[in-house]
Structure formats: structure tokens, C-alpha cells
């Protein structure tokens, strides 16, 4: 009886402590709050947070005593800051980034090390104000492990939705080209040819945990062979890929540069086009017909063009030529799409650019002709919609996760202020943003 009583007492204490720990209240005093990028900002607002979620948003600066049960609430003073939802990057490769020895790395780095590197790159991304990312192609075991570890609070990082391996035709942009045949004697499970194989490739990624599907509709700039940037999968193969994914409840992202492959992907029914470099007015009309999003990734084009010009021996000749051709045209494509009313979701292709520099995409989108409010909508509301996370994040309102950032100035007037956020909170946890970012391989603009 004594043992039972002691056990019961211990369990009661443990339950009480757990309950007490769970009641973690915070109140943010926001000098200016843009709760929804589709609406106007408001001044002197209070955001009430319990544990990971936003409970309510009130006018004025309230105290802990003004909220039932929140007597011990921590007050976070952001009265001199612009507060808004955490940013969302819908096109990342979080497990790695450009390296001078990238070809060697591809055949020597383990999945386990890639996961650990993803923790580091994820924190750089989070400290830069990006509380959610969509990863669109990576070592399947490594990326799913990282996603799940973050979801289970084992490690901290941005919320991740992940595709498995990029789906590619043999020799295509997502295949391991440029190596001896004994280095990659067997294609990975994302390489497929023909309708039947394409369906199986999609189903295989979903079997192991893919949140969405990413395939290459066209060639790519960083492919290690001179295969161009136009259509690679046939129309019929693309239809099979999309139908297989949609049948199993997964959205589809299509990497697409060239016009023919891009339009084939839209006709197949993809949910988003990544890059869209060679789109024209006719392509924009097709976007409007299908309702697909464009994820422009201007920073990727900007980065590869810079590397090709400033470090001419970094890329092999075939890659350098494509970088010089594709990089300069991407802003024009975004401008044309935006003017036509195409839906835009923010995405960078981070991994091509250094992780943590994601916000420079905002500046490039503004330079391409998008107004600041449209850029912020693309990086919050639209990105959440594309990722099926509208009920979770993208705006600051009751019931959503507390993904919140702040900047010193008003990004509706100076978008570059978001290059250096002054406050970051992910799922109710305040992030230490004072950690300096390691020197980047490719230096970014002064003040970044």
C-alpha cells in the first residue's frame, strides 16, 4: 500500500508539473502588426500566446492580468518593431548548399551527416525569419528524419514539408549524371521512364513519407551534362506523375525552365511551377486556366549568374553556359506573370544560394516589379495555401501556431528590412538570433 501511495503521489506531482509546464503564456506588445498580408497593418496590438498557439489578438497593450489564467505570462516588448507572420520558403534543399567539391560530396557524404547538416542549415534559415519551408528534393532518409525530428521537438528548426527524392527521367536533371557508370550503377527510386515506372516512382516516395511530389519537367541549370533546359519527361509521363500523386492526396511541384516543358506540366495539372524562366504571355494564360502557382526562385538565378561571372572555373563548362543564359531572364518572367495575375508563392531554391540568405529573394521580387504587399503575401498567405498550411500558419490569428517575426522598419515601405529580423518565434518558442552566420562561400550585399 505504501509503494502504491508513493507511486500515485509521484504520478500526481509529475502530472501537475507537466500541466504547469504546458501553461506557458506569452504576450507580445506589437508597435505595428501586419497580422494578414492581405489587410492593413494596425498599431499598438497585443498577441496572446499559450504554449505553441495564438489565443487571441487584442487592440492596445494588455497586461497578464487581463487574460484569464495568464498571471505568469511573459511580456515581450516589440513596441518599436514591425511584427508579422513568420516567412515561408516553398522551395528549399535544406540538406546542403553549393560547395567547391560538390561532385566529390555527392559520392562520399552519408545520409546521417546530411541530416545533421540539415539541422545547422535549418537553424540558419529559422534565424533568418523563415519558420516554415517546403523541401523539394533530397536524400529521402535524411530529409524525412530531419522533418520528423523537428515535428517531435527533438531538434529545433523550421517546420518542414518534404518531398522525397526528385523524380527524373534517366539522364535527366534529377539523375546522377556526369559520373562513371560504376559510381551510380543503379538509379535511385526517383528515376523512371515510361508511364508505369513514373507511377511507381511517385508511389514509392509517398510510401516512405513524402508530403508532396517534385519532378523535373525540363532540364536544369546545375545538371552536370549539356542537356539543355527544355522538356525531358514526355507529356504522357507527366500526366501519369501528376495523376498518381493526386490520387494519393499529394500536391505536385514541377521544376520547369523551358516553355514547352513548362506548359506540358501545367496541362498535366501540377500545383506549382518552380522557376518558370522562359514563360511568356501564353504560358501565363495557362497558369490562370489551371490555377497553378509560380514559385520564381529569383535568388537561384541571381546566384548562379554571379558564380559563373565571378568564379568562372567553379562550374563545369556546360553548367556555366546555362547559368549565364537562364539567370538574367528570371526577373522578366516573374514581372510578366505577376502583371497577368498569376498566383505567386515565395521560394528561393536555397542550397543554390547559401541557407540563411533566403530573404534576399524578397528584394529581388520587389526589383522585378512586385509591390511590397504582394511580395509579403507571396511569402506568407500564398505560401501557406500552396503547402496546405492555411489552418496552421501564414497569418497571426487565434488558433494558429505562433510563428511570428519582427523587423526594425516597415517592410511595406522598405522590404530590405527583413534581411535582418529583430525577433523570431517559431511555434511559440523564441529563437536566439544573435548567433552569427558563418562566412558564406559567396559574399552577399553589405549589411546582409
Protein Blocks (a to p, Z undefined) as FASTA:
>chain_A
ZZmmmmmmmmmmmmmmmmmmmmccdddddfbacfbfkbccdehiadddehjbcfbdcedj
ddfklpghilmpccddfklbccddddddfbdcfkbccdfklmmmmmmpcfklmmmmmmmm
mmmmmmnopabdcdebdafklmmmmmmmmmnomagcddddddddddddehiakbcehiaf
klmmpccfkbcedjklmmmmmmmmmmnopabdcddfbdcfklcbdebjbdfbdfklmmmm
mmmmmmnopacddddfbfmlmmmmmmnopabdehjlmgcfklmmmmmmnopacdfklmmm
mmmmmmmmmmmmlpcfklmmmmmmmmmmmmmmmmmmmmnopacdddehiojacghilmmm
mmmmmmnopafklmmmmmmmmmmmmnopmmmgopacehiacdddddfbdfklmmmlmmmc
cbdceehiacdfkbccdddfbdcdehZZ
